[in-house]
Amino acid sequence: MDLKLLKIVNDEVSCGGIGVLCTVVDEVGSSPRSRGSSMWVRLDGSIAGTVGGGLLEHQVIQRALEMIAKGESCATFTKDLNATDGMVCGGKVVVYLEVLGGDDQLVVFGAGHVGKAIGDLARYLGFSVVVWDDREEFANQERFPYAEVHAGPLEDFMREFTSNRRTYIVVCTRGHALDSEVVRLLENKEAAYIGLIGSKSKLIALKESLLFNGVSEAHFERIFKPVGLPIGAETPEEIALSVMAEIVALKRRANLDSLRASWWD
């Protein structure tokens, strides 16, 4: 890789930027760029370096932007350089794409004591944190100086809310009815994790209500409930520990079935 390009990538990622490093890892026959040629694709579609220009490069850029939008971490792109695409090289190129920079995102619905403790711990674990609550006295920058904070009607927030495979969501609002509405509005939203706080009896009643009101069983069943690992947590800080331990376990592909087994004993 070109050292100048490597410095550009390092500088931008160190400053909080996000992009996709695209590197030619294999070539067969004639190709516009040799193995090791690299290109850096930024969030806005601008680039540094090249993997050969033309249609190949355009398609690699589009794939890179798609990866960022979907929260993917890495991918391989293979292109046959044939005349039908206006490329006369006649060979084949394999490009490896890797997303660099950016943080996993934790979205907390509920800025009470538990939500605050979860947000605090998530920050120290390297997550970017987003907090929503309909109470401005709880959801404000003074309580969450490190987070993107939203206070106001749930429908207004959800209208602009976007998520992807690097989004982790915890629902711990001020009441069961509001929890139910958040869960309903999260249907069809992409996320790596959705966790819902609550007792077993609450969750059983909530399921009946949501299914009655048209929420699919598949959506409800994808939710981690009760949220967190069963460590006997009682205080907000202990609950935050159990929640973030579960999220980290999911990220690291630990055996969650085993870790959560005692919840329903």
Secondary structure, 3 states (H helix, E strand, C coil): CCHHHHHHHHHHHHCCCEEEEEEEEEEECCCCCCCCCEEEEECCCCEEECCCCHHHHHHHHHHHHHHHHHCCCEEEEEEECCHHHCCCCCCEEEEEEEEEECCCEEEEECCCHHHHHHHHHHHHCCCEEEEEECCCCCCCCCCCCCCEEEECCHHHHHHHCCCCCCEEEEECCCCHHHHHHHHHHCCCCCCCEEEECCCHHHHHHHHHHHHHCCCCHHHHHCCECCCCCCCCCCCHHHHHHHHHHHHHHHHCCCCHHHHHHHHHC
